[in-house]
Amino acid sequence: MPLLGAPHLAELRRHLRALLAHERGEQSERALIVVDTLASLACRHAYPPFTVRVRHIEGVSVRAEIKGLRCRRLPGHAPLRLPLHVLDRLSERWCVDLQAHHGVLTAEVDLAG
């Protein structure tokens, strides 16, 4: 799904809620928060458009990738502290892969636990 910037985050959230409708409440909310955090980071620190790919294995996991990032100047540590803390606490694993100012944000949430 293309993400054209912050005004389109609501559409991504609606899509995720529909995708996760059959998951348990807490796991579903964790996945929603993690994907929303990734998308918000992309909107804040890179130029749109991006491609958001969400892989959902019902009852097992959600993996989100945001590709096609063309980064603006990378922020200092302070603006990233809260979003990175959210990713650390709620996702099973996450990573940022930036090469030559292009990159991918990835996170995975365990739905079984």
C-alpha positions as CSV (number, residue, x, y, z in Angstrom):
1,M,0.0,0.0,0.0
2,P,1.4,3.4,-0.9
3,L,1.8,5.9,1.9
4,L,1.9,9.5,0.6
5,G,2.7,11.1,4.0
6,A,1.2,11.9,7.3
7,P,-2.4,12.7,6.0
8,H,-2.7,9.1,4.9
9,L,-1.8,7.5,8.2
10,A,-5.6,7.2,9.1
11,E,-6.1,5.1,6.0
12,L,-3.2,2.8,7.0
13,R,-4.7,2.4,10.5
14,R,-8.2,1.5,9.1
15,H,-6.6,-1.1,6.9
16,L,-4.6,-2.6,9.8
17,R,-7.7,-2.7,12.1
18,A,-9.6,-4.6,9.4
19,L,-6.7,-7.0,8.8
20,L,-6.3,-7.7,12.6
21,A,-10.0,-7.8,13.4
22,H,-9.9,-11.5,14.4
23,E,-6.9,-11.3,16.6
24,R,-7.0,-11.0,20.4
25,G,-7.3,-7.4,21.6
26,E,-4.0,-6.8,23.2
27,Q,-1.9,-8.4,20.4
28,S,-3.9,-6.5,17.8
29,E,-3.3,-3.2,19.6
30,R,0.4,-3.9,19.9
31,A,0.7,-4.6,16.2
32,L,-1.3,-1.5,15.4
33,I,0.9,0.7,17.6
34,V,4.2,-0.8,16.2
35,V,3.1,-0.4,12.5
36,D,1.8,3.1,13.3
37,T,5.1,4.0,15.0
38,L,7.1,2.8,11.9
39,A,4.9,4.8,9.5
40,S,5.0,7.9,11.7
41,L,8.8,7.7,11.8
42,A,8.9,7.4,8.0
43,C,6.5,10.4,7.6
44,R,8.5,12.5,10.0
45,H,12.1,11.8,8.8
46,A,11.8,10.8,5.1
47,Y,10.3,12.1,1.9
48,P,7.1,10.4,0.7
49,P,5.9,8.3,-1.0
50,F,6.8,5.1,0.7
51,T,5.6,1.6,0.2
52,V,4.1,-0.2,3.3
53,R,3.9,-4.0,3.2
54,V,2.2,-5.8,6.0
55,R,2.4,-9.6,6.2
56,H,-0.1,-11.1,8.6
57,I,-0.1,-14.8,9.6
58,E,-3.3,-15.1,11.6
59,G,-2.6,-16.0,15.3
60,V,1.1,-16.0,14.7
61,S,2.7,-12.7,13.6
62,V,2.5,-9.4,11.8
63,R,5.6,-8.1,9.9
64,A,5.6,-4.6,8.5
65,E,8.1,-3.2,6.1
66,I,8.2,0.4,5.0
67,K,10.4,0.7,1.8
68,G,11.5,3.4,-0.5
69,L,12.7,5.8,2.2
70,R,14.6,8.7,1.0
71,C,15.8,10.2,4.2
72,R,16.0,13.8,5.2
73,R,18.7,14.8,7.6
74,L,18.7,12.2,10.3
75,P,17.5,13.5,13.7
76,G,19.5,13.5,16.8
77,H,18.9,11.0,19.6
78,A,16.2,13.0,21.5
79,P,13.4,13.0,18.9
80,L,13.8,9.3,18.4
81,R,13.9,8.2,22.1
82,L,10.1,7.6,22.5
83,P,9.5,5.9,19.1
84,L,12.5,3.6,19.6
85,H,11.4,2.8,23.1
86,V,7.9,1.8,21.8
87,L,9.5,-0.5,19.1
88,D,11.8,-2.0,21.7
89,R,9.0,-2.8,24.2
90,L,6.2,-3.9,21.8
91,S,7.8,-5.6,18.8
92,E,9.6,-9.0,18.7
93,R,12.3,-7.5,16.5
94,W,12.8,-4.3,14.4
95,C,15.5,-2.8,12.3
96,V,16.4,0.2,10.2
97,D,18.5,-0.3,7.1
98,L,19.7,2.9,5.6
99,Q,22.1,2.9,2.7
100,A,23.0,5.9,0.6
101,H,20.0,7.8,2.1
102,H,17.5,5.1,1.0
103,G,16.2,2.6,3.4
104,V,13.8,0.2,4.9
105,L,12.1,0.1,8.3
106,T,11.0,-3.3,9.5
107,A,9.3,-4.6,12.6
108,E,7.6,-7.9,13.6
109,V,5.0,-8.5,16.4
110,D,4.3,-11.9,17.8
111,L,0.6,-12.5,18.0
112,A,0.8,-15.9,19.7
113,G,2.0,-14.6,23.0
